[in-house]
Amino acid sequence: MTEPAQAVQDLAAPPCGAGPAGRDCQPAGVAEPAAGGAATDAADAVDAADAVDAVDAVDAADAVDAADGDGFLPFALPDIGEEEIRAVEACLRSGWVTTGPVTRQFETAFRDYLGGEVETIAVNSATAGLHLALESLGIGPGDEVIVPTLTFTATAEVVRYLGATPVFVDADADTLNLAPDAVQAALTARTRAIMPVHYAGLACDMTAIGALARHHGLRVVEDAAHAFPTHWDGRLVGTLDSDVTVFSFYANKTMTTGEGGMVVTRDAALAQRIRCMRLHGISRDAFDRYTARTPSWYYEVIAAGFKYNLTDIASAIGIAQLRKIDRFHARRSAMAARYNEALAGLPVRLPAWPGPGATHAWHLYVLRLLETAHIGRDELVLRLAEHGIGTSVHFIPLHRQPYWREHSGLCADDFPVAERAFLSMLTLPLYTRMSDADQERVIAALHALLPCAAPP
């Protein structure tokens, strides 16, 4: 492990040359995190659909409220109250703790929140939900699925689960979402589906993506792990015209079940297939078989399914969290607005703001350093850690990850927007347990570390 001063360095674009997949784009100069550093480096603190993020690296003893300015302010913390604790206790006392009546209540409550005549299927992770969505659409060997490079590996790995090929495309320079023109350029005769990821909680241009899909006869699966609640063109994500939408309830999301996700679709046949494959390909829910008043032991396995069901314990948390989601969203939106106001004079590029008819879930607040900042992203992460502030990076683009680079022949030169964004981006703490004083502490630290024209 290197010393902090040695660990801090700017990242150069990976060189391109001959390699096992046609081109070898080994990232150069990736900084190793400093020993004992509380802020996470890009190599070990990234989350997307459901993976471990910086909050998991913070010891519980250190994850204290930092309003007094003395404690470490972690990158993210779930907002769990007595309502969630009582709901879990009631579930434990009920005698039914796996998938059962509480999970059905959660599915119904989530459906009612979305509206729009959709069906909802609770699963144990968004990764599971994405896998089930593609499987229900018949994606398989020989098929190609368009995915962004600027996402977590779960978005692409579920394509490989089914023997299909993920085709990676670059980001939009403003929103960092999937760029529709890049999607158009990547289409081939083998393309079967598009998987837009609503980066940080801001919806992709679903009008353009939907038009592309309809014109070419493609399926659309929305990775909405960051996007609850998010609107596009006046409609909630989850009620748009896509085939399937998948939400995440991982610990650092806008609401949580600890681990979990929700699959949403308007298509009854897809919903039936996803429910079946969620639990071993069995034709009947275990809850129905075990609670029926008349003998009902018989069931049939009609497909080689998976074990992707969400438990009642997790669903109990989800119901309590869902009741708070509007308050959570209002708080996140207010905090994002405060960051925008206070950081406007710094040498940073602020996150894109939603346009007319759109809203932002503000799962993440991602800055990009300008060249005039005169400090590298990695150094800023370390300096903020010294101020007791946790940050993260979303994401290390998949074209930089060894597996995808080698197996798909990816190179940074093919993804200039995502590559430039990665080298300059960091994610600030933004979560509902943060106090105003916590946020002002982050703002003050940034003003102390970056040159600016005026004080905050």
C-alpha positions as CSV (number, residue, x, y, z in Angstrom):
1,M,0.0,0.0,0.0
2,T,1.4,3.4,-1.0
3,E,1.7,6.5,1.1
4,P,-1.0,9.1,0.5
5,A,1.3,11.4,-1.4
6,Q,2.4,8.6,-3.7
7,A,-1.1,7.4,-4.2
8,V,-2.4,10.6,-5.6
9,Q,-2.1,11.0,-9.3
10,D,-4.1,11.9,-12.4
11,L,-5.3,9.1,-14.5
12,A,-4.1,8.9,-18.1
13,A,-6.2,7.4,-20.9
14,P,-5.4,3.7,-21.4
15,P,-3.0,3.1,-24.4
16,C,-4.4,1.1,-27.3
17,G,-2.5,-1.7,-28.9
18,A,-2.7,-5.3,-29.9
19,G,-4.2,-7.6,-27.3
20,P,-6.1,-10.8,-26.8
21,A,-9.4,-9.2,-27.9
22,G,-7.9,-7.2,-30.7
23,R,-6.9,-4.1,-28.7
24,D,-5.3,-4.0,-25.3
25,C,-6.5,-0.9,-23.3
26,Q,-4.8,-1.4,-20.0
27,P,-5.6,1.6,-17.8
28,A,-2.5,3.5,-16.9
29,G,-1.8,5.2,-13.6
30,V,-4.7,4.0,-11.6
31,A,-4.2,5.4,-8.1
32,E,-4.1,3.0,-5.2
33,P,-6.2,4.1,-2.2
34,A,-4.2,5.5,0.7
35,A,-3.8,3.3,3.7
36,G,-6.7,3.9,6.2
37,G,-8.3,6.5,3.9
38,A,-11.9,6.8,4.8
39,A,-12.9,8.2,1.4
40,T,-13.2,5.5,-1.1
41,D,-11.1,5.3,-4.3
42,A,-12.7,4.6,-7.6
43,A,-11.3,1.0,-7.5
44,D,-13.2,-0.1,-4.4
45,A,-16.1,2.2,-3.8
46,V,-18.5,2.1,-6.7
47,D,-22.1,1.0,-6.7
48,A,-24.8,0.9,-9.4
49,A,-27.6,-1.4,-9.4
50,D,-26.8,-3.2,-6.1
51,A,-23.2,-3.4,-5.4
52,V,-21.1,-2.3,-2.4
53,D,-20.6,1.4,-2.2
54,A,-18.7,3.7,0.1
55,V,-21.3,3.4,2.8
56,D,-20.3,-0.2,3.3
57,A,-16.7,0.7,3.9
58,V,-17.5,3.0,6.8
59,D,-17.4,1.3,10.2
60,A,-20.6,1.7,12.1
61,A,-18.7,3.4,14.9
62,D,-17.6,6.1,12.5
63,A,-21.0,6.5,10.7
64,V,-22.1,9.1,13.1
65,D,-24.1,12.3,12.6
66,A,-21.5,14.9,11.8
67,A,-23.6,17.9,12.5
68,D,-21.2,18.9,15.3
69,G,-18.3,18.9,12.8
70,D,-16.3,16.4,14.7
71,G,-17.4,13.1,13.2
72,F,-16.7,11.5,9.8
73,L,-19.5,12.2,7.3
74,P,-19.9,9.1,5.3
75,F,-20.8,9.1,1.6
76,A,-24.3,7.6,2.2
77,L,-26.4,6.3,5.0
78,P,-29.9,4.7,4.9
79,D,-32.7,6.6,6.7
80,I,-34.2,4.0,8.9
81,G,-36.7,4.9,11.6
82,E,-38.9,3.3,14.2
83,E,-41.5,2.6,11.6
84,E,-39.2,0.3,9.8
85,I,-38.1,-1.4,13.0
86,R,-41.7,-2.0,14.2
87,A,-42.6,-3.3,10.7
88,V,-39.8,-5.9,10.8
89,E,-40.7,-6.9,14.4
90,A,-44.3,-7.5,13.4
91,C,-43.1,-9.6,10.4
92,L,-40.9,-11.7,12.7
93,R,-43.7,-12.2,15.2
94,S,-46.1,-13.2,12.4
95,G,-44.4,-16.5,11.7
96,W,-43.9,-15.8,8.0
97,V,-40.6,-14.2,7.1
98,T,-39.9,-15.3,3.5
99,T,-41.9,-14.2,0.5
100,G,-45.6,-14.0,1.5
101,P,-48.3,-11.5,2.4
102,V,-46.1,-8.6,3.2
103,T,-44.3,-8.9,-0.1
104,R,-47.6,-8.8,-1.9
105,Q,-48.6,-5.7,0.1
106,F,-45.3,-4.1,-0.9
107,E,-45.9,-4.9,-4.6
108,T,-49.4,-3.5,-4.5
109,A,-48.3,-0.3,-2.7
110,F,-45.5,0.2,-5.2
111,R,-47.9,-0.4,-8.1
112,D,-50.4,2.1,-6.6
113,Y,-47.7,4.7,-6.2
114,L,-46.7,4.4,-9.9
115,G,-50.2,4.1,-11.2
116,G,-50.5,3.6,-15.0
117,E,-51.9,0.0,-14.9
118,V,-48.6,-1.7,-14.4
119,E,-47.7,-5.0,-12.8
120,T,-45.0,-5.2,-10.1
121,I,-42.8,-8.1,-9.1
122,A,-40.5,-7.8,-6.0
123,V,-37.1,-9.3,-6.3
124,N,-34.0,-9.6,-4.1
125,S,-31.9,-7.2,-6.2
126,A,-32.1,-5.0,-9.2
127,T,-29.5,-7.2,-10.9
128,A,-31.9,-10.1,-10.5
129,G,-34.7,-8.0,-11.9
130,L,-32.6,-7.0,-15.0
131,H,-31.7,-10.7,-15.5
132,L,-35.4,-11.7,-15.3
133,A,-36.4,-8.9,-17.6
134,L,-34.1,-9.9,-20.4
135,E,-34.9,-13.6,-19.9
136,S,-38.6,-12.9,-20.2
137,L,-37.9,-11.2,-23.5
138,G,-36.1,-14.2,-24.9
139,I,-32.7,-12.6,-25.1
140,G,-30.1,-15.3,-25.8
141,P,-27.0,-16.4,-27.7
142,G,-26.4,-14.4,-30.9
143,D,-28.3,-11.4,-29.7
144,E,-26.8,-8.0,-28.9
145,V,-28.0,-5.6,-26.2
146,I,-27.0,-1.9,-26.2
147,V,-25.7,-0.8,-22.8
148,P,-23.8,2.4,-21.6
149,T,-20.2,2.1,-20.6
150,L,-20.8,4.6,-17.8
151,T,-22.7,2.2,-15.5
152,F,-22.0,-0.5,-13.0
153,T,-21.1,-4.0,-14.3
154,A,-24.5,-5.4,-13.3
155,T,-26.1,-3.7,-16.3
156,A,-23.9,-5.6,-18.7
157,E,-23.3,-8.8,-16.8
158,V,-27.0,-9.8,-17.0
159,V,-26.7,-9.8,-20.8
160,R,-23.8,-12.3,-20.5
161,Y,-25.8,-14.5,-18.1
162,L,-28.0,-15.3,-21.1
163,G,-25.2,-15.8,-23.5
164,A,-25.9,-12.6,-25.4
165,T,-23.4,-9.8,-26.2
166,P,-23.5,-6.4,-24.5
167,V,-22.6,-3.6,-27.0
168,F,-21.2,-0.6,-25.1
169,V,-21.9,3.0,-26.1
170,D,-20.7,6.4,-24.9
171,A,-22.5,9.0,-22.7
172,D,-24.2,12.3,-23.4
173,A,-21.8,15.1,-22.5
174,D,-24.3,17.0,-20.5
175,T,-26.4,14.4,-18.7
176,L,-23.9,11.5,-18.7
177,N,-26.9,9.3,-19.7
178,L,-27.0,7.0,-22.7
179,A,-26.5,9.1,-25.8
180,P,-29.2,8.4,-28.4
181,D,-26.9,9.1,-31.4
182,A,-24.4,6.6,-30.0
183,V,-27.2,4.1,-29.7
184,Q,-28.1,4.6,-33.3
185,A,-24.5,4.2,-34.4
186,A,-24.2,0.9,-32.5
187,L,-27.2,-0.9,-34.0
188,T,-26.6,-4.0,-36.1
189,A,-28.8,-6.7,-37.5
190,R,-28.3,-8.7,-34.2
191,T,-29.4,-5.9,-31.9
192,R,-32.4,-7.0,-29.9
193,A,-32.7,-4.6,-27.0
194,I,-31.6,-1.3,-25.5
195,M,-30.9,-0.9,-21.8
196,P,-30.9,2.8,-20.8
197,V,-29.6,3.6,-17.3
198,H,-31.0,6.7,-15.7
199,Y,-27.7,8.0,-14.4
200,A,-27.8,9.5,-10.9
201,G,-31.6,9.7,-11.0
202,L,-32.0,11.9,-14.2
203,A,-34.0,10.2,-16.9
204,C,-32.5,9.4,-20.3
205,D,-34.1,10.9,-23.4
206,M,-36.7,8.2,-23.5
207,T,-38.6,10.0,-26.3
208,A,-35.6,9.5,-28.6
209,I,-34.7,6.0,-27.3
210,G,-38.3,4.9,-27.6
211,A,-38.5,6.2,-31.2
212,L,-35.3,4.3,-32.1
213,A,-36.7,1.1,-30.5
214,R,-40.0,1.3,-32.3
215,H,-38.3,2.1,-35.7
216,H,-36.0,-0.9,-35.4
217,G,-38.4,-3.3,-33.6
218,L,-36.3,-3.4,-30.5
219,R,-37.1,-4.1,-26.8
220,V,-36.4,-1.5,-24.1
221,V,-35.4,-2.5,-20.5
222,E,-34.9,0.5,-18.3
223,D,-32.2,0.2,-15.6
224,A,-33.9,2.6,-13.1
225,A,-31.7,1.6,-10.1
226,H,-31.1,5.3,-9.5
227,A,-34.5,6.7,-10.6
228,F,-37.2,6.5,-8.0
229,P,-39.0,8.8,-8.2
230,T,-38.1,10.3,-11.6
231,H,-40.3,11.8,-14.2
232,W,-39.9,12.0,-18.0
233,D,-42.3,14.0,-20.1
234,G,-44.7,14.3,-17.1
235,R,-44.8,10.6,-16.4
236,L,-43.1,8.6,-13.7
237,V,-40.3,6.3,-14.8
238,G,-41.9,2.9,-14.5
239,T,-45.0,4.0,-16.4
240,L,-43.3,4.9,-19.7
241,D,-43.7,2.8,-22.9
242,S,-40.7,0.5,-22.3
243,D,-41.1,-3.2,-22.0
244,V,-39.7,-3.6,-18.5
245,T,-38.4,-1.2,-15.9
246,V,-36.3,-2.3,-12.9
247,F,-35.7,-0.4,-9.6
248,S,-33.2,-0.9,-6.9
249,F,-33.7,-0.8,-3.1
250,Y,-30.0,-1.2,-2.2
251,A,-28.9,0.4,1.1
252,N,-27.8,3.7,-0.4
253,K,-30.7,4.2,-2.8
254,T,-33.5,6.8,-2.4
255,M,-35.4,4.2,-0.5
256,T,-34.1,0.8,0.7
257,T,-35.1,-2.7,1.7
258,G,-31.4,-3.5,2.6
259,E,-31.1,-5.6,-0.6
260,G,-33.9,-5.7,-3.1
261,G,-35.6,-4.4,-6.3
262,M,-38.8,-4.2,-8.2
263,V,-39.6,-5.2,-11.7
264,V,-42.4,-3.2,-13.4
265,T,-44.1,-4.0,-16.7
266,R,-47.4,-3.4,-18.5
267,D,-47.2,-6.8,-20.3
268,A,-49.2,-9.4,-18.4
269,A,-47.4,-12.3,-20.2
270,L,-43.9,-10.9,-19.3
271,A,-45.1,-10.4,-15.6
272,Q,-46.3,-14.0,-15.5
273,R,-42.9,-15.3,-16.8
274,I,-40.9,-13.1,-14.4
275,R,-43.0,-14.3,-11.4
276,C,-42.4,-17.9,-12.4
277,M,-38.7,-17.6,-13.0
278,R,-38.2,-15.5,-9.8
279,L,-38.8,-18.7,-7.8
280,H,-37.2,-21.8,-9.5
281,G,-39.6,-21.8,-12.4
282,I,-42.4,-23.2,-10.2
283,S,-45.9,-22.8,-11.4
284,R,-47.3,-21.7,-8.0
285,D,-46.1,-19.3,-5.3
286,A,-44.8,-21.1,-2.1
287,F,-47.0,-18.8,0.0
288,D,-50.1,-20.1,-1.8
289,R,-49.1,-23.7,-1.3
290,Y,-48.2,-23.4,2.4
291,T,-51.2,-21.3,3.5
292,A,-54.1,-22.9,1.6
293,R,-56.9,-24.3,3.8
294,T,-57.3,-27.3,1.5
295,P,-54.5,-29.7,0.5
296,S,-52.4,-27.9,-2.2
297,W,-49.1,-29.6,-2.1
298,Y,-48.9,-30.2,-5.8
299,Y,-46.8,-27.9,-8.1
300,E,-45.0,-28.1,-11.4
301,V,-41.6,-26.9,-12.4
302,I,-42.1,-25.5,-15.9
303,A,-38.7,-23.9,-16.4
304,A,-35.2,-23.9,-15.0
305,G,-35.7,-20.7,-12.9
306,F,-33.8,-18.8,-10.3
307,K,-33.9,-17.9,-6.6
308,Y,-34.7,-14.2,-6.8
309,N,-37.6,-13.7,-4.5
310,L,-37.8,-10.8,-1.9
311,T,-38.5,-11.7,1.7
312,D,-41.3,-10.4,3.8
313,I,-38.7,-9.0,6.2
314,A,-37.2,-6.8,3.4
315,S,-40.7,-5.9,2.1
316,A,-41.7,-4.7,5.6
317,I,-38.9,-2.2,5.4
318,G,-39.9,-1.3,1.9
319,I,-43.5,-0.5,2.8
320,A,-42.4,1.8,5.6
321,Q,-39.8,3.5,3.3
322,L,-42.3,3.9,0.4
323,R,-44.6,5.9,2.7
324,K,-41.7,8.4,3.2
325,I,-40.5,8.6,-0.4
326,D,-42.1,12.0,-1.2
327,R,-40.6,13.5,1.9
328,F,-37.2,11.9,1.0
329,H,-37.4,13.2,-2.5
330,A,-38.2,16.7,-1.4
331,R,-35.3,16.7,0.9
332,R,-32.9,15.4,-1.7
333,S,-34.1,18.0,-4.2
334,A,-33.6,20.8,-1.8
335,M,-30.1,19.6,-1.0
336,A,-29.2,19.4,-4.7
337,A,-30.5,22.9,-5.2
338,R,-28.4,24.1,-2.2
339,Y,-25.3,22.5,-3.7
340,N,-25.9,24.1,-7.1
341,E,-26.3,27.5,-5.5
342,A,-23.3,27.2,-3.2
343,L,-20.8,25.6,-5.7
344,A,-21.6,27.7,-8.7
345,G,-18.5,29.8,-8.3
346,L,-16.1,26.9,-8.1
347,P,-14.1,25.4,-11.1
348,V,-16.6,22.5,-11.4
349,R,-19.2,21.4,-13.8
350,L,-22.5,20.9,-11.9
351,P,-24.9,18.1,-12.6
352,A,-27.5,18.6,-15.3
353,W,-30.8,19.9,-14.1
354,P,-34.1,18.3,-15.3
355,G,-35.9,20.0,-18.1
356,P,-39.6,20.7,-18.5
357,G,-41.8,17.7,-17.7
358,A,-38.9,15.9,-16.0
359,T,-37.8,15.5,-12.4
360,H,-34.5,14.2,-10.9
361,A,-34.5,11.6,-8.1
362,W,-31.1,12.9,-6.9
363,H,-29.8,9.5,-5.9
364,L,-26.4,10.9,-6.7
365,Y,-24.9,14.4,-6.9
366,V,-21.9,14.2,-9.3
367,L,-19.4,17.0,-9.9
368,R,-16.9,17.2,-12.7
369,L,-13.7,19.2,-12.0
370,L,-12.7,21.7,-14.7
371,E,-9.1,22.0,-15.8
372,T,-8.9,25.3,-13.9
373,A,-9.4,23.5,-10.6
374,H,-5.6,22.8,-10.5
375,I,-6.2,19.7,-8.4
376,G,-6.8,16.2,-9.6
377,R,-9.9,14.2,-8.7
378,D,-8.0,11.6,-6.7
379,E,-6.2,14.3,-4.6
380,L,-9.5,16.0,-3.9
381,V,-11.0,12.8,-2.7
382,L,-8.1,12.3,-0.3
383,R,-8.2,15.9,0.9
384,L,-11.9,15.8,1.5
385,A,-11.3,12.6,3.6
386,E,-8.8,14.5,5.6
387,H,-11.7,17.0,6.3
388,G,-13.7,14.0,7.5
389,I,-15.9,13.9,4.4
390,G,-16.6,10.7,2.4
391,T,-17.0,10.7,-1.4
392,S,-17.3,8.2,-4.2
393,V,-16.9,7.9,-8.0
394,H,-19.7,6.8,-10.2
395,F,-18.5,5.0,-12.2
396,I,-15.3,3.4,-13.3
397,P,-16.5,3.0,-17.0
398,L,-16.9,-0.6,-18.1
399,H,-14.4,0.0,-20.9
400,R,-11.7,0.3,-18.1
401,Q,-12.7,-2.9,-16.3
402,P,-10.4,-5.8,-17.2
403,Y,-13.1,-8.3,-17.9
404,W,-15.1,-6.1,-20.3
405,R,-11.9,-4.6,-21.9
406,E,-10.5,-7.9,-22.7
407,H,-13.6,-9.8,-23.7
408,S,-15.2,-7.0,-25.7
409,G,-12.1,-5.4,-27.1
410,L,-12.9,-2.0,-25.6
411,C,-10.7,1.1,-25.7
412,A,-11.0,4.5,-24.1
413,D,-10.6,6.2,-27.5
414,D,-14.1,4.8,-28.4
415,F,-15.7,6.4,-25.4
416,P,-14.3,10.0,-25.2
417,V,-17.2,11.5,-23.2
418,A,-17.3,8.8,-20.5
419,E,-13.5,8.7,-20.3
420,R,-13.2,12.5,-19.8
421,A,-16.0,12.4,-17.2
422,F,-14.5,9.6,-15.3
423,L,-11.1,11.3,-14.9
424,S,-12.7,14.4,-13.4
425,M,-15.8,13.2,-11.5
426,L,-16.6,12.7,-7.9
427,T,-19.9,12.1,-6.0
428,L,-20.7,14.2,-3.0
429,P,-22.6,13.1,0.1
430,L,-26.4,13.6,-0.4
431,Y,-28.8,11.7,1.7
432,T,-31.8,12.5,3.9
433,R,-30.0,11.8,7.2
434,M,-27.6,14.7,6.5
435,S,-28.4,17.9,8.3
436,D,-28.1,21.4,6.9
437,A,-24.9,21.7,9.0
438,D,-23.5,18.5,7.4
439,Q,-24.1,19.9,3.9
440,E,-22.6,23.3,4.8
441,R,-19.5,21.4,6.0
442,V,-19.1,19.8,2.6
443,I,-19.6,23.1,0.9
444,A,-17.0,24.8,3.1
445,A,-14.5,22.1,2.5
446,L,-14.8,22.4,-1.2
447,H,-14.4,26.2,-1.1
448,A,-11.3,25.7,1.0
449,L,-9.8,23.2,-1.4
450,L,-10.8,24.7,-4.7
451,P,-10.2,28.3,-5.9
452,C,-13.3,30.4,-6.2
453,A,-14.2,34.0,-7.0
454,A,-16.3,34.5,-3.9
455,P,-17.0,32.8,-0.5
456,P,-20.0,30.5,-0.2
